[in-house]
């Protein structure tokens, strides 16, 4: 059986992925390892024969590149938009990586396993393969960095899985964090206007071009006996009735400012004004903002909500649309056909992947990963992890370049992301199995394991404290913790406890900044 697996790396890979899926679905108390099951099954199978982990470098790099690129593409727009909100968190995270590196070096000397294995342990606790490679370049032929990496890697996953539920469920103030409409049930009410006011001047209104964010929108307007769609630029007068949708607190505050809540709900009358969701399948609309579409002037309609995956968000003027989004439009009854043609509204079309943009984007990311700088006699490069991630973030923020749409339909993005994640974790397990089995259960392995849990545990708890001190949300902080560890499966783990779009930018930002810092710190550990 072993010889059969050795003779067919493809068979080994798919069998490990299948068994990993099974193991990942088994509950261990409150935990399910999910895609990480592929890592642990890979470690077990890889330990059977060293040949089982050979020749998988290309698969590992491809899987990781696909995963981090799709993460970047999906969260690029929100990452840059919310940079101000999490800049201090990034600085704190990088400083804590420096503290962790210093503690790793100290435990290496105190426990007697030396700086090369300490560097591998530090890289493994952060899932930083480029950092491991940079450490190996300084001490060629020394297997200690790889052994330290193999021991620390699964322990970091377990520690992260145990700590993340506590962070995600904690009651952090989030007072300095931009609010998340996906984490809140949107409320719609009808308001009788008693105070004249322009719609654009209503506090929290989300329909002002050039202004990102917002907590509420006005859709229906009844003036006298006429019911129509409200235009974002018009003025509301005493006696009007409007339908207001948004975050509950903002809606109630605006309703008191405008007048009072009405017992009659305008949306119940759909004779002249209707609403429905349209699938954005027209490639010409991808990468455009809600304001760019000019829906109120072109169709006398208004977009009130955007559903992306399982997240339902209030639409704001500067929100960038992606293929596969489902937009909720309030419209005159006779404009439905025009809007259908405009958005495309095709479920089949959004399952298609534009391999030109995907291949070109990943290729650019890999090329960026090749760029290296000489630092203290060592070579610094982003590698196949951080390179595609950084490029994905930039292209996700851009949305499109001329006819090329960089973003992917949500369903396609998630499928490619999951496939890349499984490939990556499976190959890492198969390659690390022998080293892990040979050292993990020895005295040295025990000491490295204790040191991993101590150094990483201190850093993660401190990062949690930094997020709380900065007034950030539990969702963003949990995402940042997953990015600090640098383990893709932890981001999936966060999403099982909290449905909030702030987790992705928290992860992506910390992952990118942390990967660069880990490369530098791993080299420093070996040299000291």
C-alpha positions as CSV (number, residue, x, y, z in Angstrom):
1,X,0.0,0.0,0.0
2,X,2.8,2.4,0.9
3,X,4.6,1.7,-2.4
4,X,1.3,2.4,-4.3
5,X,1.0,5.8,-2.6
6,X,4.7,6.6,-3.2
7,X,4.3,5.7,-6.9
8,X,1.3,8.1,-7.2
9,X,1.7,11.4,-5.4
10,X,-1.7,12.5,-6.8
11,X,-3.4,9.5,-5.2
12,X,-1.6,10.3,-1.9
13,X,-2.8,13.9,-2.1
14,X,-6.4,13.2,-2.8
15,X,-6.7,10.3,-0.2
16,X,-5.1,12.6,2.4
17,X,-7.5,15.4,1.6
18,X,-10.5,13.1,1.8
19,X,-9.5,11.6,5.1
20,X,-8.6,15.0,6.4
21,X,-12.1,16.2,5.6
22,X,-13.5,13.3,7.6
23,X,-11.3,14.0,10.6
24,X,-12.0,17.7,10.3
25,X,-15.8,17.0,10.7
26,X,-15.3,15.0,13.9
27,X,-16.2,17.1,17.0
28,X,-13.5,17.1,19.8
29,X,-15.5,18.7,22.6
30,X,-16.3,22.2,21.4
31,X,-13.7,22.0,18.6
32,X,-14.0,20.9,15.0
33,X,-10.7,21.1,13.1
34,X,-12.3,21.6,9.7
35,X,-9.7,22.0,7.0
36,X,-7.0,21.5,9.6
37,X,-7.9,17.9,9.6
38,X,-6.0,17.6,6.4
39,X,-2.9,18.8,8.2
40,X,-3.1,16.2,11.0
41,X,-3.9,13.4,8.6
42,X,-1.0,14.5,6.4
43,X,1.3,14.4,9.4
44,X,0.2,10.8,10.2
45,X,0.5,9.6,6.6
46,X,3.8,11.4,6.0
47,X,5.3,9.8,9.1
48,X,4.9,6.3,7.5
49,X,7.5,6.9,4.7
50,X,9.7,10.0,3.9
51,X,9.0,9.5,0.2
52,X,5.3,10.4,0.7
53,X,6.2,14.0,1.3
54,X,8.6,14.5,-1.6
55,X,7.9,16.3,-4.8
56,X,5.0,18.4,-3.4
57,X,6.6,21.8,-3.3
58,X,4.6,23.0,-6.4
59,X,1.3,21.8,-5.0
60,X,2.0,23.5,-1.6
61,X,2.9,26.8,-3.2
62,X,0.0,26.8,-5.6
63,X,-2.5,26.0,-2.8
64,X,-1.2,28.7,-0.6
65,X,-1.0,31.2,-3.4
66,X,-4.7,30.5,-4.4
67,X,-5.8,30.8,-0.8
68,X,-4.1,34.0,0.1
69,X,-4.9,35.7,-3.3
70,X,-8.6,35.0,-3.0
71,X,-8.6,36.3,0.6
72,X,-6.9,39.5,-0.6
73,X,-9.3,39.9,-3.6
74,X,-12.3,39.5,-1.3
75,X,-11.2,41.9,1.4
76,X,-9.1,44.4,-0.5
77,X,-11.7,47.1,-0.6
78,X,-12.7,46.9,3.0
79,X,-9.0,46.5,4.1
80,X,-7.9,49.8,2.6
81,X,-11.1,51.6,3.6
82,X,-10.7,50.5,7.2
83,X,-6.9,51.0,7.4
84,X,-7.3,53.9,9.7
85,X,-9.4,51.8,12.1
86,X,-6.8,49.1,12.5
87,X,-3.4,50.8,11.8
88,X,-2.6,50.9,15.6
89,X,-3.6,47.2,15.8
90,X,-1.0,46.4,13.1
91,X,1.7,48.3,14.8
92,X,0.9,46.5,18.1
93,X,0.9,43.1,16.3
94,X,4.3,43.7,14.7
95,X,5.8,44.8,18.1
96,X,4.4,41.7,19.7
97,X,6.0,39.5,17.0
98,X,9.3,41.1,18.1
99,X,8.5,40.2,21.7
100,X,7.6,36.7,20.7
101,X,10.8,36.3,18.7
102,X,12.9,37.5,21.7
103,X,11.1,35.0,24.0
104,X,11.6,32.2,21.4
105,X,15.4,32.9,21.4
106,X,15.5,33.1,25.2
107,X,13.6,29.8,25.6
108,X,16.0,28.2,23.1
109,X,18.9,29.0,25.3
110,X,17.2,28.2,28.6
111,X,15.8,24.8,27.4
112,X,19.0,24.0,25.5
113,X,17.6,23.4,22.0
114,X,19.5,26.3,20.4
115,X,18.7,29.2,18.1
116,X,18.2,27.3,14.8
117,X,15.4,25.2,16.3
118,X,14.1,28.3,18.1
119,X,13.9,30.1,14.7
120,X,12.0,27.2,13.2
121,X,9.7,27.1,16.2
122,X,9.0,30.8,15.8
123,X,8.3,30.4,12.1
124,X,6.1,27.3,12.7
125,X,4.0,29.1,15.4
126,X,3.2,31.7,12.8
127,X,2.8,29.3,9.8
128,X,5.5,31.3,8.1
129,X,7.1,29.1,5.5
130,X,9.0,32.0,3.9
131,X,10.5,32.7,7.4
132,X,11.5,29.0,7.6
133,X,13.2,29.2,4.2
134,X,15.1,32.4,5.2
135,X,16.3,30.7,8.4
136,X,17.4,27.6,6.4
137,X,19.4,29.8,4.0
138,X,21.5,31.0,7.0
139,X,22.2,27.5,8.3
140,X,22.2,25.3,5.2
141,X,22.1,21.5,6.0
142,X,20.8,22.1,9.5
143,X,17.5,20.3,10.0
144,X,16.7,21.9,13.3
145,X,14.7,24.8,11.9
146,X,12.5,22.4,10.0
147,X,12.0,20.2,13.1
148,X,11.1,23.2,15.2
149,X,8.6,24.3,12.5
150,X,6.9,20.9,12.3
151,X,6.4,20.7,16.1
152,X,5.2,24.2,16.6
153,X,2.9,24.3,13.6
154,X,0.1,22.0,14.8
155,X,0.4,23.3,18.4
156,X,-0.2,26.9,17.1
157,X,-3.4,25.7,15.3
158,X,-4.7,24.0,18.5
159,X,-3.8,27.0,20.7
160,X,-5.5,29.4,18.2
161,X,-8.6,27.2,18.0
162,X,-8.9,27.2,21.8
163,X,-8.4,30.9,22.2
164,X,-10.4,32.3,19.3
165,X,-13.9,31.3,20.5
166,X,-13.2,33.2,23.8
167,X,-12.1,36.3,21.9
168,X,-15.0,36.1,19.3
169,X,-17.6,35.7,22.1
170,X,-16.1,38.3,24.4
171,X,-17.9,41.6,25.0
172,X,-15.4,44.1,23.6
173,X,-16.6,47.7,23.4
174,X,-15.7,48.2,19.7
175,X,-16.3,52.0,20.4
176,X,-13.4,52.9,18.0
177,X,-14.3,50.3,15.3
178,X,-16.5,51.2,12.3
179,X,-19.9,49.5,12.8
180,X,-20.8,46.3,11.0
181,X,-24.1,46.2,9.4
182,X,-23.8,42.5,8.7
183,X,-23.6,41.8,12.5
184,X,-26.9,43.7,13.0
185,X,-30.5,42.9,11.9
186,X,-31.5,45.7,9.6
187,X,-34.7,47.5,10.6
188,X,-37.2,49.1,8.2
189,X,-40.0,51.4,9.4
190,X,-42.3,54.0,8.0
191,X,-41.9,57.6,9.3
192,X,-44.3,60.5,9.2
193,X,-42.3,63.6,8.4
194,X,-42.9,66.6,10.7
195,X,-39.7,68.5,10.1
196,X,-38.6,69.5,6.6
197,X,-35.1,68.2,5.8
198,X,-33.0,67.2,2.8
199,X,-32.4,63.4,2.6
200,X,-28.7,64.0,2.2
201,X,-28.6,65.9,5.5
202,X,-30.2,63.1,7.6
203,X,-27.6,61.9,10.1
204,X,-26.1,58.5,9.1
205,X,-27.6,58.6,5.6
206,X,-25.8,56.2,3.3
207,X,-26.6,57.7,-0.1
208,X,-24.2,60.6,-0.4
209,X,-21.8,60.2,-3.4
210,X,-18.1,60.4,-2.3
211,X,-18.9,59.4,1.2
212,X,-18.3,55.8,2.3
213,X,-20.3,54.1,5.0
214,X,-23.6,55.1,6.5
215,X,-26.3,53.5,8.7
216,X,-29.6,54.1,6.9
217,X,-31.4,54.7,3.6
218,X,-34.7,56.2,2.5
219,X,-36.5,54.1,-0.1
220,X,-40.3,54.7,-0.4
221,X,-41.8,58.2,-0.4
222,X,-45.6,59.0,-0.1
223,X,-46.5,62.6,-0.8
224,X,-50.3,63.1,-0.8
225,X,-51.8,60.1,-2.6
226,X,-48.7,59.4,-4.7
227,X,-46.3,56.6,-3.6
228,X,-42.9,56.5,-5.4
229,X,-39.2,55.9,-4.9
230,X,-37.5,58.7,-3.0
231,X,-34.6,60.3,-4.8
232,X,-31.4,60.8,-2.6
233,X,-31.1,64.5,-3.5
234,X,-34.7,65.6,-2.7
235,X,-36.1,67.4,0.3
236,X,-38.7,65.8,2.6
237,X,-41.6,68.0,3.7
238,X,-44.1,68.0,6.5
239,X,-46.8,65.5,5.8
240,X,-44.6,63.2,3.8
241,X,-44.3,59.6,4.8
242,X,-41.1,57.7,4.1
243,X,-39.8,54.2,4.5
244,X,-36.4,54.1,6.3
245,X,-34.1,51.1,6.4
246,X,-30.9,50.6,8.3
247,X,-29.2,49.9,11.6
248,X,-31.9,50.0,14.3
249,X,-30.3,52.6,16.5
250,X,-29.6,54.9,13.6
251,X,-33.1,54.4,12.2
252,X,-34.8,55.3,15.5
253,X,-32.6,58.3,16.0
254,X,-33.3,59.6,12.5
255,X,-37.1,58.9,12.9
256,X,-37.2,61.1,16.0
257,X,-35.4,63.9,14.2
258,X,-37.7,63.7,11.2
259,X,-41.0,63.1,13.0
260,X,-42.6,60.0,14.3
261,X,-43.0,56.3,13.4
262,X,-46.2,55.5,11.5
263,X,-48.4,52.4,12.1
264,X,-48.9,52.0,8.3
265,X,-46.0,50.3,6.5
266,X,-45.4,51.7,3.0
267,X,-43.8,48.5,1.8
268,X,-47.1,46.7,2.2
269,X,-48.5,48.6,-0.8
270,X,-46.8,47.2,-3.9
271,X,-49.2,48.3,-6.6
272,X,-46.9,51.1,-7.9
273,X,-43.6,50.5,-6.2
274,X,-42.1,47.1,-5.7
275,X,-38.8,45.6,-4.5
276,X,-36.8,42.5,-5.4
277,X,-33.2,41.2,-5.5
278,X,-31.2,41.1,-8.7
279,X,-28.0,39.1,-9.1
280,X,-25.1,41.2,-10.4
281,X,-23.9,39.0,-13.3
282,X,-23.1,41.8,-15.8
283,X,-19.3,42.1,-15.9
284,X,-19.6,45.8,-16.8
285,X,-20.9,46.5,-13.3
286,X,-18.2,44.7,-11.3
287,X,-15.8,47.0,-9.6
288,X,-18.3,50.0,-9.9
289,X,-19.6,51.7,-6.8
290,X,-23.4,52.0,-6.1
291,X,-23.1,55.7,-6.9
292,X,-21.4,55.0,-10.2
293,X,-24.5,53.2,-11.4
294,X,-26.8,56.2,-11.1
295,X,-29.8,54.0,-10.4
296,X,-32.0,56.8,-9.1
297,X,-31.7,58.9,-12.2
298,X,-31.6,56.1,-14.8
299,X,-34.4,53.9,-13.4
300,X,-36.1,56.1,-10.7
301,X,-35.1,53.3,-8.3
302,X,-32.7,52.9,-5.4
303,X,-30.5,50.1,-4.1
304,X,-31.1,49.6,-0.4
305,X,-29.2,46.3,0.4
306,X,-26.4,44.2,-0.9
307,X,-26.1,40.5,0.0
308,X,-22.6,39.0,-0.4
309,X,-22.4,35.4,0.4
310,X,-24.3,35.0,3.7
311,X,-23.8,38.7,4.7
312,X,-26.6,41.2,4.1
313,X,-25.3,44.7,4.1
314,X,-26.8,48.1,3.9
315,X,-25.9,49.7,0.6
316,X,-23.9,52.9,0.7
317,X,-22.9,55.2,-2.1
318,X,-19.3,54.2,-2.3
319,X,-19.8,50.4,-1.8
320,X,-18.1,48.5,-4.6
321,X,-20.2,45.8,-6.3
322,X,-18.8,42.4,-7.1
323,X,-20.0,39.7,-9.4
324,X,-22.4,37.4,-7.6
325,X,-23.7,40.2,-5.3
326,X,-27.5,40.2,-4.8
327,X,-28.7,43.8,-4.7
328,X,-32.2,44.7,-3.3
329,X,-33.7,47.4,-5.4
330,X,-36.8,49.5,-4.7
331,X,-38.3,50.4,-8.1
332,X,-41.4,51.4,-10.0
333,X,-43.3,48.3,-11.2
334,X,-42.7,49.1,-14.8
335,X,-38.9,49.3,-14.6
336,X,-38.3,45.7,-13.5
337,X,-37.5,44.4,-17.0
338,X,-34.9,47.2,-17.6
339,X,-33.3,46.5,-14.2
340,X,-33.1,42.8,-14.9
341,X,-31.3,43.4,-18.2
342,X,-29.0,46.0,-16.5
343,X,-27.8,43.8,-13.7
344,X,-27.8,40.6,-15.7
345,X,-29.6,38.6,-13.0
346,X,-28.1,35.2,-14.1
347,X,-27.3,32.6,-11.5
348,X,-25.5,30.5,-14.1
349,X,-23.2,33.3,-15.3
350,X,-21.8,33.9,-11.8
351,X,-20.5,30.4,-11.5
352,X,-18.0,31.1,-14.3
353,X,-14.5,32.0,-13.3
354,X,-12.5,34.5,-15.4
355,X,-9.2,32.6,-15.6
356,X,-7.6,35.5,-17.4
357,X,-7.9,37.8,-14.4
358,X,-7.3,35.0,-11.9
359,X,-4.2,33.7,-13.6
360,X,-2.8,37.2,-14.2
361,X,-3.4,38.3,-10.7
362,X,-1.8,35.2,-9.1
363,X,1.1,35.5,-11.5
364,X,1.7,39.1,-10.5
365,X,1.6,38.1,-6.9
366,X,4.1,35.3,-7.4
367,X,6.4,37.7,-9.3
368,X,6.2,40.2,-6.5
369,X,7.0,37.4,-4.1
370,X,10.3,36.8,-6.0
371,X,11.5,40.4,-5.4
372,X,14.1,40.2,-2.6
373,X,16.1,42.7,-0.7
374,X,19.5,42.1,1.0
375,X,19.3,42.8,4.7
376,X,22.3,42.1,6.8
377,X,23.7,39.6,4.4
378,X,20.4,37.7,4.2
379,X,17.8,37.8,1.4
380,X,14.3,39.1,2.3
381,X,11.4,38.1,0.0
382,X,7.6,38.0,0.4
383,X,7.4,34.5,-1.2
384,X,4.4,32.7,-2.4
385,X,2.4,33.6,0.7
386,X,2.6,37.3,1.2
387,X,3.3,38.2,-2.5
388,X,-0.1,37.0,-3.8
389,X,-1.8,38.3,-0.7
390,X,-0.5,41.9,-1.1
391,X,-1.3,41.9,-4.8
392,X,-4.8,40.5,-4.1
393,X,-5.5,43.3,-1.6
394,X,-4.4,45.9,-4.1
395,X,-6.4,44.4,-7.0
396,X,-9.4,43.8,-4.8
397,X,-9.3,47.5,-3.8
398,X,-9.0,48.5,-7.5
399,X,-11.9,46.2,-8.6
400,X,-11.1,46.4,-12.3
401,X,-8.5,47.8,-14.7
402,X,-10.2,48.7,-18.0
403,X,-12.0,45.6,-19.2
404,X,-10.3,43.2,-16.7
405,X,-12.4,42.5,-13.6
406,X,-10.1,41.5,-10.8
407,X,-12.8,40.4,-8.3
408,X,-14.4,37.0,-8.4
409,X,-18.0,35.9,-7.8
410,X,-18.4,35.2,-4.1
411,X,-19.2,31.5,-4.6
412,X,-16.3,31.0,-7.0
413,X,-14.0,32.8,-4.7
414,X,-15.0,30.6,-1.7
415,X,-14.6,27.4,-3.7
416,X,-11.1,28.3,-5.0
417,X,-10.2,29.5,-1.5
418,X,-11.2,26.2,0.1
419,X,-9.5,24.1,-2.5
420,X,-6.3,26.0,-2.1
421,X,-6.5,25.7,1.7
422,X,-6.9,22.0,1.6
423,X,-4.0,21.5,-0.9
424,X,-1.7,23.7,1.2
425,X,-2.5,22.0,4.6
426,X,-2.3,18.5,3.1
427,X,1.1,19.0,1.6
428,X,2.5,20.7,4.7
429,X,1.4,17.7,6.7
430,X,2.8,15.1,4.3
431,X,6.2,16.9,4.1
432,X,6.5,17.4,7.9
433,X,5.3,14.0,9.0
434,X,8.8,12.4,9.3
435,X,10.4,15.2,11.2
436,X,7.4,15.6,13.5
437,X,7.3,11.8,14.3
438,X,11.1,11.7,14.9
439,X,11.2,14.5,17.4
440,X,7.8,15.5,18.6
441,X,7.6,12.8,21.4
442,X,11.2,13.1,22.6
443,X,12.4,15.4,25.5
444,X,13.5,18.0,23.0
445,X,10.2,17.9,21.3
446,X,8.4,18.3,24.6
447,X,10.5,21.3,25.4
448,X,9.9,22.9,22.0
449,X,6.2,22.3,22.5
450,X,6.2,23.9,25.9
451,X,8.2,26.9,24.6
452,X,5.7,27.3,21.6
453,X,2.7,27.4,23.9
454,X,4.4,29.8,26.3
455,X,5.7,32.3,23.7
456,X,2.7,32.2,21.4
457,X,0.2,32.2,24.2
458,X,1.7,35.3,25.8
459,X,1.8,37.1,22.4
460,X,-1.9,36.2,21.6
461,X,-3.2,37.2,24.9
462,X,-1.3,40.5,24.6
463,X,-2.8,41.1,21.2
464,X,-6.3,40.5,22.6
465,X,-5.5,43.1,25.2
466,X,-4.2,45.6,22.5
467,X,-7.5,45.2,20.6
468,X,-9.5,45.8,23.8
469,X,-7.3,48.8,24.7
470,X,-7.8,50.4,21.2
471,X,-11.6,50.0,21.5
472,X,-11.8,47.5,18.6
473,X,-14.5,44.9,18.1
474,X,-14.2,41.3,19.0
475,X,-14.7,40.3,15.4
476,X,-11.7,42.4,14.1
477,X,-9.5,41.3,17.0
478,X,-10.3,37.6,16.5
479,X,-9.5,38.0,12.8
480,X,-6.2,39.7,13.7
481,X,-5.3,36.9,16.1
482,X,-5.9,34.4,13.2
483,X,-3.6,36.5,11.0
484,X,-1.0,36.8,13.7
485,X,-0.7,33.1,13.8
486,X,-0.8,33.2,10.0
487,X,-2.8,30.0,9.9
488,X,-5.6,30.0,7.2
489,X,-7.8,27.5,9.0
490,X,-8.1,29.9,12.0
491,X,-9.9,32.4,9.8
492,X,-12.4,29.8,8.9
493,X,-12.7,29.0,12.6
494,X,-13.4,32.6,13.5
495,X,-16.3,32.7,10.9
496,X,-18.0,29.8,12.7
497,X,-18.4,32.0,15.8
498,X,-19.1,35.4,14.3
499,X,-20.7,36.6,11.1
500,X,-19.0,40.0,10.6
501,X,-17.2,41.4,7.6
502,X,-14.5,43.0,9.9
503,X,-12.8,39.6,10.4
504,X,-11.4,39.4,6.9
505,X,-9.6,42.8,6.9
506,X,-8.4,42.1,10.4
507,X,-6.9,38.8,9.2
508,X,-5.5,40.1,5.9
509,X,-3.8,43.1,7.4
510,X,-2.1,41.2,10.2
511,X,-1.2,38.3,7.9
512,X,0.6,40.6,5.4
513,X,2.4,42.8,7.9
514,X,3.2,39.8,10.1
515,X,4.7,37.7,7.3
516,X,7.2,40.4,6.5
517,X,8.1,40.8,10.2
518,X,8.4,37.0,10.7
519,X,10.9,36.7,7.9
520,X,13.1,39.4,9.5
521,X,12.7,38.1,13.1
522,X,13.4,34.5,12.1
523,X,16.7,35.5,10.5
524,X,17.6,37.5,13.6
525,X,17.0,34.6,15.9
526,X,19.3,32.3,13.9
527,X,22.0,35.0,13.7
528,X,22.0,35.8,17.5
